[in-house]
Amino acid sequence: MTQDPLVVFTPSGKRGRFPVGTPVLTAARQLGVDLDSVCGGRGICSKCQVQPAFGDFPKHGVTVREDALSEWNSVEQRYDDKRGLPKGRRLGCQATVQSDILIDVPESSQVHKQVVRKRVEARDITLNPAVKLYYVEVQEPDMHDPSGDLQRLCNALKDEWGVEDVKADLSILKTLQPTLRKGEWKVTCAIHHSRDAKPPTLAHIWPGYYEGSIYGMAVDLGSTTIAGHLCDLQTGEVIASSGLMNPQIRFGEDLMSRVSYSMMNAGGADEMTQAVREGMNALFTQVAAEAEIDKSLIFDAVFVCNPVMHHLFLGIDPFELGQAPFALATSDAVSLSANELELNLPSTAQAYLLPCIAGHVGADAAAVALSEAPDKSENLVLVVDVGTNAEILLGNTEKVLACSSPTGPAFEGAQISSGQRAAPGAIERVEIDPVTKEPRFRVIGSELWSDEDGFKDAIEGTGVTGICGSGIIEMVAEMRLAGIVDGPGLIGTPEQTGTERCFLDGRTYSYLVWEDGERKITVTNRDIREIQMAKAALYSGARLLMDKFGTDEVDRVVLAGAFGAHISPKHAMVLGMIPDCPLDRVTSAGNAAGTGARIALLNKDARTEIEQTVGEIHKIETAIEPRFQEHFVNASAIPNSADPFPILNSVVTLPSATFNTGGGDKSEGGGRRRRRRG
């Protein structure tokens, strides 16, 4: 008896024998091979493209003849004429098995496509969105089958795709009958698949075969900015990204001031909820306009945010987050309709908020954990999401610890005398000559340094307007390296520093960075103090997690957050923001929280994964840890009065002079500021 032909699929390696005449798509489905199809094998969508291979393949134990598949047919020719098929490709629903065959499924034809990430150390995203398209042909009604149109549509989805118990809301029912008749009983359905016990729901229906795309939004709702990424749910591609200021800023720069506003003003929480939702709708409109797509095609949205933003976005008063024990209304992931959040999206659109880790460690930290996966690292990795409220993760495959540190807005240029947000004209890079004490810098919007020819012409449109967050970090670190600021954080006199740029400014000294006819940019001792407080809070949180881990060193440091992408590792370490670590092992993850949101948007299984991961993260509350204050005091010095930083000291030489003339300890980190408590 002759055996049926052997079909081998790569890259999966799955194989099986099938009768002559079996479509390749059918063979793939029976073997569980990841081969896409929206039209159900009708030769309409062309998503089931495969690449047959011919010749001898000893590795697979198969020899493939040129006639191993059926001949090129009219359906394939029609598609090739209309859209073009890459050379050698066949449509899996049209090509049938004639003899032993080796079939490669290209990445573009896989259901769970890999969306490649730009950063090499990050994981790829498996494309498996919650909303998918299905083309079906529905049985027409007749007098002998009195069932409703929705029931027959659901029967077609079950019979052709195995999608059962599909539900539809009123907006779908209103359009269902005219759409079915316009499409001559052939329609394309967008279906939202829930991961829990909820049945799948119809998000939209189109007459005939819909050739367009469907979209989702991944949003990082920060206390300062709201950033959104519009993604094509069929390809995983980011179509457009945009951001805007969080309108809640008028109620307070930092989170606790917003919680206070809620406490002190009747209806304050509702005001802030309304403001952030209006901002969110403005962002959705802005991104859709930039991408030139219809906002009604956005059917899914994923949000990540800190706990206070989480509660205010949901319309929950954050009162309890303002006092110990900082209880969340819920730490679980939240799934609801976009309508419930008053989002101007289709009534069928869904929203998903990642779980929070603890009262001060939110869904944004969970998203960072999803993106950077410290729980999958063999080495001990410290992940720091630098913002108004810094979220810190420390872990490896053994365990992951998390905490939050209230750094305040100083790192973003706020509360700094010449500070500003990152915008054209803001100083972002700094170098100070250790001998002459002269600064040179670069501003956003120009590639030239301030001492290069053409600089003044290059900045004519903007001028030098201030110092942004990354600039103030480099500025203070360079002042420390140049001997303008001492370990305790005091700016010296002109005699002590050797430069007239240090001038008496009230009771302390300031450093002159830039002066022209319009503006004078300086760094004051109060600015140094603000940065010391912010970086001490950040470092203390990290050091506390290291204590809990029983270690004095980490293998790798990842700076996350949009701001973290611009921080110089060397300057961050000179400042004492992060623990001592080889500089080549300090990397930037960019907006890791936004990336985590994108992963959860494009792969619904990642939502289950992060919910499980969050349940296993150990939360540390810095407010009740006795050693936090000790670490904070030590970390107030630049870089630190207790921790030695041997790796940093092998790279740079820190001046040992102390400018305090009031007596006391003159050693590194000593002097009057060393004794200040907080």
N, C-alpha and C positions, 0 to 999 in steps of 0.2 A: 504494500500500500504506500503510495507516494505521500510524503509529508507536506503539510501546508507550508507556504513560504515563511521564512524567518524575517521578522522586522526588528531592527535594532535602532534605538533612538539615542542620539548623543545631544547634549553632554550628560544626560541622566543615566545612560547605560542600561535603561530598561529595554526588555526584549520579550518577544512572544511570537507565536505562529498564528497566522490568520489566513482564511480562505482567499483564493484568487478573487480579485474584484472588490476587496474591502478598502474603503477610502482610508487614506493615511490618518485623517482626523479621527475616524472611528477607532482605529487601532490605538492611537494616542490616548483617547479617552478611556478605553478599556484597560490600558496599562497604567493609567494615572499619570501620563506624561503632561507636562506643563505647556500645552499648546492652546493659544488664545483663539476665541471665536465669539463674535457678537451676534452674527446672523444665524447661528445654529447649523452651519454647513450648507448654506444655500448659494454660496459663491458671490455674496454681495459685499461683505465687509473686508475681505482680503487680509484679515488679521492672522490667518492660519498659514502664513507662508512658511515653507520648509525648503531645505537645501539637500537634495539627494546626492549621495556620493557613489561613484562607480569605480570598479577595479577590485584588487585583492586587499583585504584587511585582516591579516593574520591575528592581530590583537583581538578582534571581535569574532574571529572564526567564521568569516563570511566573504564570499566572492560575489560581487554585484555586476550583473550584465547591464548593458545599455538600455535594454527593454524591460528593466525590472519594474518600472512604473508604466501605467497606461499612457497613451499618447496625449500630447498637448491638446486641450479641447477648446471649444468656442468661448466658454465662460472665461477661461484664463486669457485667451486672446483678446476678449473684450476688455478685460481689466488692464491688460498690458497696453492696449491702444489708448485707454483712457488715462491711466495713472502711471503706467510703467512698472514692470516687475524687474528687480535686479537679476542680472544674468545668472542662469542656473536655478533660480527659484521656481517652485511650484506651489499651487494652492492645495493645502492638505485636504480640503473638502472635495476637490475635483480629481486629484491624482489617486489612482487605485493601485493596490499591490498586485503585481503579476508574478514576481519571483523574489528570492532573497534580496533584501534592500537595507541599506544603511541610511538613516535619515537624521540630519542635523536640524535641531530647532534653534534658529537664531534668537539672540536675546530679545530682539524687538517683537518676536512672536510668542514669547513666554507670558503666561498669565501673570505670574509673580515676577515681573521684571526687576532687575537690579538697577536702581537709580544711583549712579556713581557720585560719590561725594568728592569735593575738590581737595579736602585735606587728606593726606595719605594715612594719617594715624586714625582717622575716623572710619566707622563702619559704613558699608553700603546700605541703602534703604531698599527693602523688598517691597515692590509695588503691589499692594493688596488693599485698595481703598474700600471704605464702607459703602460707597455708591458706585454701582456698576450698570452698564448698559446691556439690554437684552432685546434682540429682534425676535418677534413672534408673529405667527399667522393664526388668526383667531377664527374659530368656527362661526359662520354667519348664523343669525337667529332664523328660525322658521316656526311654523305653527305647531310642529311636533316636538320642538325643544323650547319650552317657554322660559328658560332660565334667563337671568339678566346679563347684560353685556359685561359687567365686571366679573361675574362668575365665570363666563366663558373665557375672558382674558386670563383669569387666575388659573383656569384649567390648562390653557395653552402654556403658561409659564411653568406649570408643574410638569406637563407632559414633555415639553421641549427642553427644559432647563433644570428640572428637579427643584425649582424654587416653589416652596409650598406656603400656604396660609398667608398670602400677600394681602395687606390691608391698604385701603385708600381713604383719604380724608375728603371732605366736602368739595374742596377746590378741584381735586382730581375728578370727582364724580360729575362736576358741572361741565367739564370739557371732554369727558370720556366718549360719549356717543358721537358727537360731531367729528372727533379725531379718528375714531375707528372707521367711520364711513368715508371720511376724506382719504384715508390711507387704504381704502378698499379692503379693510379687515387685516391689514398688515401694519404693525406699529412697532416702534422702538420704545422700550420702557427704561427709565432710570429708577433703580430700586436701591433703597437704603437698607443695608443689612445690619441689624443690631447684633451685639455680641452676647447679650443676655437672653432672657426668655421672651423678650418682645418679638412679635412677628415682623418679617420684612415689610417695608412700606413703600408705596409708589411715590416717587418724588416728582416724576413728570412723564408724560407720554407725547410722542411725536408721530404724525402720520407717516407711514412707510419706513424706509431705512434712514435713520438719522446719521449723517456723516460728520456732524460737528463734534465738539468736545464738551465736557462737563467739568466744573471747577470746584475747588475748595479753597478755604483761607486758613492759613496758619498764623496765629496772632500772638505776639508777645506783648502783653499789657503791663507795661512798667509804670512805676510811680511818676517818672518824668516824661517818658515817651511811649507811644503805642506804635509798634512796628508790625507790618503785615506782609505776608508772602502769598500771592495768588498762584495756585498750582493747578496744572492740567491733571485731572485725576486718571486720565488714560495713559499718559506718558510719564508722569511724575515731574515734568519740567516746571520750573518756576517761571511763570509768564511775566510777572511784574512784582516788584517790591516797593513799598512806600512806608512812610511814617509821618507822624505828627505829634505835637506836644500833647501830653495828657491834659485836657481842660481842667482837671481837678487841681492843677497847680495853684490856681487862685485861692484855693482853700488851705494851702500850706505846701511848702517845698518837700517836707519829709512825711513819712507815714504817720508818726505819732501826732504831728500837728493836725493831720486830717482826722485822726481818731478823736483828738481834743475838740475839733470843730463839731464833730458829731455829738460829743458829750455836752458841749456848751450851747448848742443851738437846736431848738426844737425843729425837727424836720431836716436837720443838717445832713444826715445820712442819705435821705431821699434826694436832696439837692445834688449831692456828689454822684449818686447813682445815675440821675438824669444826665449830668454833665458827661460822665464817661461813656454812657450809651450813645449820646449825641456825637461824641468824638469818634466812637467806633463806627457809627453809620457814615460819618464823613470820610473815614479811612476806606471803608468798603467802596464808597462812590468814587473816591480818588483813584484807588487801585484799578477798579473796573474801567475807568476812563483812560488811564494810562495804557492798559492792556487792550483797549478798544474791544471789550467784550460786553455782552449784556449781563447786568448784575443778576438777572433772573436765572442765569445758568450756574450760579453759585449754590450748591446744594448741601455743602458740609463745611463746618468751621470748627477749628480746634483752638482753644485758648490756654495760655499759660500765664500765671501772674503770682505775685506774692499774696500772702493771706489777706491783707487789708484790701488790696485791689480785688481779690477773689470775692470777698464778701460784698464789697460795694458794687461790683459789676452784677452780682446776683440779686442785689437789693436787700442784703442782710446788714443790719446795723453792726459795725465792727467794735461796739462798746467793750465786749469781753476780751478783745485782743489788746486792749489798752491797759489791762491790769492782770497781775498774776492770778491764776496759772495760765493765762493766755489761751483760753479754750476756743477752739474753732466750732462753728455751728456744725460743720461736717468736714472731715478730712478725706472722705471718699471722693472718687471721681464723680463728676456730675454730667449726666446726659439729659438733654431737654431740647425742645423745639426752639428754633431761632426766634419765633414769635414771642416766646416767654421772656426773652431778653430784649424785646422791642427792636430787633434788628430788621432793617429794611431789606429783607431777603425773601425768596419764595416762602409761602406759608408751610411748605413741606420740608424746608431746609432744617437741618439738625445742628446742634451745637454740643461740643464735648469739652469739658474742663478737666485737665489732668488732676490727679489727687494731690493734696497738700501733704507735706511730710510732718509738720508740727506747727504750733501756733505762730512761730516766727520763721518757719522754713516752708516755703510755699510750693505751688505747682510749677513755678519757674525753676526751682531747684530740682524738682522731680524731672522736669524736661532736660535739664543739664545732665542728670544722672542717666537719662535715656540716651542722650546724644554721646556723652563721653564714656559711658559704661565702666565706671571704676570697679564695679563688681566683677568685671570680666578681665581685669588686669592682674597679671602675675606680680608686677612691681607695685610698690606702694605709691599711689598717685594722689596728689592734693589738687582738687579742682576748686578754684576761687572765682565766683561770679561777682565781679566788682561793680557795685552800684551804690545807690543811696543806702540800701540795706544789703550788705554782702552775704551771700549764701556760700557756705564752705562745705565741701565733701572731702572725706579722706577715706581711702579704702583700697582693697584688692579683692581677690577671690575669697579671702577668709571672711571679711566683713566690711561694711561701709558705715561710717559715722557721719553725722551731719549737724551743723549748727548755723546760726545766723548771728551776724555782728552789725550793730548799728553804726555804720561808718559816717552817716550823714552825707550832705551834698558837696563837701569840699572837693572830693575827687572829680566832680563834674564842673568845677570852677565857681560854685556858689560859696558865699561867705568868705571869698578871697577878694582883697581890695581891688585888684585889677582882673579878677576872674571873670570868665564868661563861658558860655556854651561853645562847642566846636562849630565855628562858622568862619567864612573867609575873613582874613585879617587877624585871627587869633594865633598867638604863638603856640606852636605844637612841638617843636624840637629845640633843644638848648645845649650849647657847649660854653663853658667858662674856662678861660686860660688860667691855669693854676699859678702862673707867675705874674701876669699883668692884671689878673682878675677881670679882664674885659669879656663881656658876653658876646656871643654870636647866636643867631637863632633863625628858625624858619617859621613862616606863618602859613596857615591853611590858604591855599589858592596860589602859592608860588613855590617853585622848586629851588629858588635861589636862597642862599644864606645871607644874612643881613650885612655881612662884610664883603659880599661879592659885587662886582660891577653890575649895574643894571637893577639892583634890588629895589631902589626907590621908584624906578619907572615901573617895575613889575607889580608893585603894591599900590600904584597911584589910585586905582579904583577903590581900594578898601582901606588903605592905611594899616597901621598896626593898632589893633583895637583892644587887645587884652591878652589874657593867658587862659587857655582851655585846660581841661583836666590832665591830659597827658603832658602838656607843657609845664604845669605847676609841679608835677612829680619830677620831671627832669630838672626843672629849675632848682628845686630845693636840694635834690641829690647832687647837682653840679656845684651848688653853693657849699655843700658839705665837703665835696672832694677838693674844692679850691681853697678851703680854709676860711670861707666867709661866714659860715655857720658852724658852731661847735657841736659836739656830741649831745649836750643837753638841749640844743635848739636855740641858742642865743646868737644873734647877729652881732659881730664885733664892731669896734670903733674903727675909724680910718687908720689909726696907729696900729691896732691889733691885726687888722686884715691887710694893710698895705695898699688900700685903695680909697680914693675920695668918693667912689660910688656909694660907699657906706656913709650915710648922713644921719644926724640926730633928728628923730621924728617923734616929738613928744618926749616920753621917758626912755624910749628904746631907740635902736638904730634900724634903718631900712636900707635896702639895696636898690639903687637906680638901674633899671634894665634898659629903658628907652625913653627918649624925650625928643619931641619935635615941637613945632609951633602950636599944635593942637592938643597933644596928649602927653602925659607923663605916666609911664608904667613902672611901678615899683613892687618890691616884695617886702612886706612889713613883718615885724616880729609876731604880730597877731596872725598873719598868714601862715607863718611857720608853725605856730601853735595849733591852728585849725588842721593843718596837714598831719602834725604829730598825733593829734587826737584821733583822726580818721584812720591813719595807718596803724596806730597802736591797737585800735579796736579790731581791725582786720587781722593783724598778726596774732593777737591774743586768742582770737577764735581758732585760728589754725593751730597754735601752740597747745591749746586746750585739747583739741582732738588728738594731737600727737601724744600728749600725756595719756589719754585714754587708750591709745594704741600701744603705749609702752615703748615709744621710740623718740629719739632726738633728731632723726633725719628722715627725709622722704626721698624717693627715687626720682620723682618727676613732679613738676608743677605745671598745671594748665590754667592759664588766665582766660576766663570766659567773659562774656558780655561784650556788647558793641564797643564799650570803652576799653575793655581788656585787650582788644585787638591792637590798640595803639600804644600800649604801655611797653617801654623798653625794659627787658628783664634785668639788665645791669642796674639801671636807675631804681627800679622797684626794690632790688636787693640792697642797694646802698641806703635807700630810705628806710629799709627794714619793714617793708610791707609784707614780704613773703619769707619763709624760712630759707636758710642757707642751702644751696643746691647748685650743681654744675649749670652754668648759664645755658649750655646747649640742650639742657633738659627742661628748660622753662619755655613753654610754647604757648601760642595763642589759639584759642578755639573759636574766635569770633563770637557771634551771637549764638552760643550753644543752646540757650533756652529756646530761641526761635527755631533752631535746627531740630531740637527735640519735639517742638510743636509740629514741624513739618513731617517728621518721622511718624508721629501719631496720626497725622492727617492721611498720609499716603499708605500706611499699613495698619489696619485696624487690629491686627494681632499684637502690635507694639503697645496698644492701649492695655491689653491684658498683661503684657510683660511688665510695664511700668507700675501697674497697680500691685502686682506681686512683689516687685523690687522695693517699692516704697514701704510695703508691709514689713520688709526685712531690714530696712535702714534703722540704725540706732540713733535716736535723736538726743542731742546734748543741749540743755538749756543753760546758756552762758550766765544768765542773771543769777542763778543759784549755785554756781560753781565757785568755791572759795578761792581757787587759784587764778581765776580770771583777772581779779584786781591786781594780783601780784604780777602776772604776765603783762597787764596793761601798763603798769608803772615802769617796768623794765623796758617795754617796747616804746615808751614815750621818747626815749633817747634815740639818736640817729647813728647807727641802725638799731642798737640795743645795748642796754647797760649790763645785761647778764649773759645772754647767749653770745658765744664767741665768733660766729660766722667765719670759720677758717677758710672755706672755699672762696668767699668774697675777698678776704684779706690776701689771698694768693693772687688775686687778679688786680686789685686796686690798693692804693695806699691811702688810708684815711688819716688826715692830720690829727694830732693828739692834743692840740692846744684847747684850753677851756677859757672862755672870755669872761666868765663871772668873776668880778673883782671883790665880791663880798666874802671871800674866804671859803673854807670848806674843801671838800674833795675836788681836786683838779684833774682826776683821772677821767678816762673815757666814760661818758655817761654820768659823771659826777656833777658837783655844783648844786646851786640852789634848786634848779629845775628837777634834779634827781629826786629831791625829797617831796616834790609836789604830789599829792594824792589825787589822781584823776584830773 
